Amino acid sequence: MTVRETLDFSSRCQGVGRRPKILKEVSARESAAGIIPDADIDIYMKAIAVEASKRSLQTDYILKIMGLEICADTMVGDAMIRGLSGGQKKRLTTAEMIVGPARAYFMDEISNGLDSSTTFQIISCFQQLTNISEYTMVISLLQPTPEVFDLFDDLILMAEGKIIYHGPRNEALNFFEEFGFICPERKEVADFLQEILSCKDQQQYWSGPNESYRYISPHELSSMFKENHRGRKLEEPIVSPKSELGKEALAFNKYSLQKLEMFKACGAREALLMKRTSMPRWLNWGFWISPMTYAEIGTVINEFHAPRWQKETIENITIGNRILINHGLYYTIEEYHGSRPIKRLCQEQEKDSNIRKESDGHSNISRAKMTIPVMELPITFHKLNYYIDTPLEMLKQGYPTKRLQLLNNITGALRPGVLSALMGVSGAGKTTLLDVLAGRKTGGYIEGDIRIGGYPKVQETFVRILGYCEQADIHSPQLTEFVAEVLETVELDQIKDVLVGTPQKNGLSMEQRKRLTIAVELVSNPSVILMDEPTTGLDTRSAAIVIRAVKNICKTGRTVVCTIHQPSTEIFEAFDELILMKNGGKVIYSGPIGERSSKKISGVSKVKSNCNPAAWMMDVTSTSMEVQHNMDFAILYDESSQHRDTEELVEKLSIPIPNSEILSFSHRFPRNGWIQLKACLWKQNITYWRSPEYNLRRIMLTVISALVYGVLFWKRAKILNDEQDLFNVLGAMYLGSTTIGSYNHQSIIPFSTTERIVMYREKFAGMYSSWSYSFAQAAIEIPYVFIQVVLYTLIIYPSIGYYWTPHKFIWFFYTTFCSSLSYIYVGLLLVSLTPNVQVATILASFFNTMQTLFSGFILPAPQIPKWWVWLYYLTPTSWTLNALLTSQYGNIEKEVRAFGETKSVSIFLNDYFGFHKDKLSLVAAVLITFPFVLIILFSLSIEKFNFQKRLLNASIENEHLID
């Protein structure tokens, strides 16, 4: 759907609410007071009070205030289809809610992906709605700038599920000062409030002597707030009834819960009736003779001695040990394992756990410890332009040219060891610039000069020394992450064995996934690392951890550039240089970060001492400021001395170093094909093993189907009196083979689609070839299909009563195995040929239909018209039924009644189906050929087709384009 369609749909679903009543009341009061309303306001009020059948005026209004007009007719898109930028999608999510008549809004992290200027404008609008229209709004923000933070009236500060402070925003600092914590002069209040809750950062804000300091946990801070006059004042209106009269009339039951629910709650609370140490000593023998005792002890010790429970509490006891002590189950390992080898093993595990704790990522010590040498290569780009074909909706709006320019004469340099920030408003072209530099665009037209180490960029070799961390953290959810040096650099060493998981469901947190994205690119030892919004979606402290990791990487001599939104002062000052862009893909500043960026601009206010310099920079260079001062910052920059300095630097770095050689490699990929295949197979093996929702489900469905069919066709294979008995057996064979096949290719489609997105990223990064990925994907299915077919055969073969001879049993197993593999590989092929799951599923349904029609079950081969019989021979199921039926009955000479005639079974199979036992060798060869052919087609499709459209990541939001 397009942006406008999304909002229109939301508006129609939410209706008009109380707006007609409000309009009626307002009109009545205006008439009584003799007031003539403003014509525009009157039209707007009447328009939003009536449900629109298609296009809504409220939609146009929300598009305007949310800055989405320029992309109103653009498809939303996703990871595979071009569409909106990340910032636009976040604004669309917000707009989708406020387009309705609701008066209470709860908004979670609505500023992710937005620049500070846009965030300030949106929050300002919400502030006016709240104050004027008396809306109720609760908004959670991760990295609010001081200007945005000051727009709020009240503040709710939470940690570990507890409220630390709830009250007026301007009294928050006073609350913490009462307990000895003072915010430094240049520290942003929002950053201070988040860091004071961390045991790693709290002490630096302590105003008393260091000797008297102790860490105050969120639990203690929450208790202190409740005892404070602010907390008591907050509870008074909650606990006090608004009216003392008739309060009993509101209660219909003595208790608030039903008796069953109360019993469940009490039962859950009393799961541990009595801990062991609370029992009388003379009853301890009962504890030790119970088998459940040892099961419980073994389970809880194994769990609570795991690394994730080894964080120490205030009492210098780990959380796991504290839980065991509280439940009377704290024992040393020696009490249960007397043997010295096991004892030494446990001690080694404990030592490893201590090492993990000591190498925790919260150390403030700089960690530029990458010992692997790196090739230091600068990047220069001069007069860089990027065009795409103008979208049809813009041509309809009157856009004059057939090409749409997204980057406009971009010139700059990125140097080794210099951490560069790429900033600009949403849609300025930051991600587009990174994609062009990385060579990730799959279409469009690129002009200009890009050089690596002074030599023209060659994409095939550039990907070998490039690490590109995309905005979306795309990883296989079943993998863990490791490699010691890299983990230590990005501070992931403590959680190296944690599953990546699925975003917002399980596994790594958002901040950890960001660092993992960086680590994945870092393990290939790249010289250049491009990062697209590494801090988006993180709170201030998590963002600081990520930037610290990025800083560590930069110190190793790599060329690093990051796009970034809404950085705090601390994060902004961590960067060395800045490239600032405006709408239209133009650069308005490129150079060192400092006061020079403001001194070069005349007519704008200077940055205030307590103002976030990044937010100030975005504000004074906004489009509204350009209109106010009648200036174009891009033109001012082009005429400035800073631009000339950048041109000189680019010219200097564009000249190769003497005695250097152009970047080249003897092979396209870092490792040969065999090692690539083994690596991909290793990854697929882990992924499949940790995907029970895929593998266990299809195996269970196969077992259930085998049991059902076994009961339904119980001993039917031994009954041979007429043709119907043979048809019954054929039906059992057909149902079995198609059922397993359908399960397989229907379940592989969504699973493989998820992995394909990861493959696109890793393939672009030059990790492996598409052939290695394809063969590994096909090979890993073989053992799981083998297990599936073994279980199916062991159940269905004796149940139906097939002939118990080794020859016939092996034929049955071989045929079913080849058929199941073919179905699996058809599913993989459909995924490689289609852009998404929906299209692949539709084609899978069509494939099942064709399998049914031309399998020979409904219409045998001799009866199929000649012009369609070729499809019979291209259908895997037809060969499957041929092999199954012929191998069982091709040599059976028993006579049966068939359509009024008496024939032997073997002759009937040849006359009616065209099956003959002498052709079984050919059938066996064809059966094994199908999987191989499908694998090759799958590999070719993965190699040739790429459905990840990256023509226009930033979408169509450059406002000057439709002037």
Protein Blocks (a to p, Z undefined) as FASTA:
>chain_A
ZZklmmmmmmmmnonmjmmmmmmmmmmmmmmnopacdfklmmmmmmmmpccfkbcfklmm
mmmmnopmmmmmgcfbiakbgcddfklmmmmmmmmmmmpmbfbdcdehklgoiafklmmm
mmmmmmmmmmmnopacddddfblcfklmmmpmbdcddeehiafbgcdfklmmmmmmmnop
acdfklcfklmmmmmmpmklmmmmpcbdfklpccddfklmmmmmmmpmklmmmmmmmmpc
fbfghklmmpcbfbfbdfklmmmmmmmmmmpmbafklpcfklmmmmmmpmklmmmmmmmm
mmmmpfklmcccfkopafklmmmmmnopaccfklmmmbfklmmmmmmmmmmmmmmmmmpc
kbcbdcbfbfbdcdddddddehiacdddddfklmmnopabfbdcfbghiacdddehiacd
deddehilpmmmmmmmnopaggdjdedjddeehiacdfklmmmmcccddfblcddfkbcc
edjklmmmnopmmmmmbcfbjghkgcjdfklmmmmmmmmmmmnopabdcdehklgoiafk
lmmmmmmmmmmmmmnopacddddehiafklmmmpmbdcdddehiiafbdcdedjklmmmp
ghiacddfkbcfklmmmmmmmmklmmmnopafklmmmmpmklmmmmmmmmmmmpccehia
cdddfbfbfbdfklmmmmmmmmmmmmmmmmmklmmmmmmmmmmmmmmmmmmmgoklmpcf
bfmlmmmmmmmmmmmmmmmmmmmmmmmmmmmmmmmmmmmmmmmnomacfklmmmmmmmmm
mmmmmmmmmmmmmmmmmmnopacdfklmmmmmmmmmmmmmmmmmmmmmmmmmpcbfklmm
mmmmmmmmmmmmmnommpcfklpcfklmmmmmmpmklmmmmmmmmmmmmmccbdcdeehi
acdfklmmmmmnopafklmmmmmmmmmmmmmmmmmmmmmmmmmpccbdcfblnopabfkl
mZZ
